[in-house]
Amino acid sequence: MINRVILVGRLTKDPELRYTTQNVPVVSFTIAVSRPFVNQQTGERDADFIPVVLWRKNSENVKRFLTKGSLCGVEGRIQTRTYDDNNGVRKYVTEVLADNVYFLDSKNQGQDAEINFSQPSNKDNKSQEEDNEFNYDDVKFSENDLPF
């Protein structure tokens, strides 16, 4: 069985960092991921808003370096859970439990940067950074490309 997710999108608001009772850091944030096709009614691209959760040391780095509008890549798995709210109503949550978060731009939008705390970065190799950039506008899809 495979449960693997890779997403590239922009944060919809600043990340929220919390600590468990055992002082383990956990950050949550939502990224907006553009759909690869244009909405036929509006002529614009729709987006999906995906909740992401990241644990431990990398969560503190996300809080430190990412802000609303930051471009990031997320690698992880989909997780579902339930809980009862204050009124006793059962709530269902689907989110991405991240293994890695890739910082695809800096806080200064004018600089290109990629920071990956799970693997060594190679900031001196500009051609490698350019190869890693992905622009959704360069991808062209037709109705025949859709799987449904």
Order of alpha helices (4+ residues) and beta strands (2+ residues): beta-beta-beta-beta-alpha-beta-beta-beta-alpha
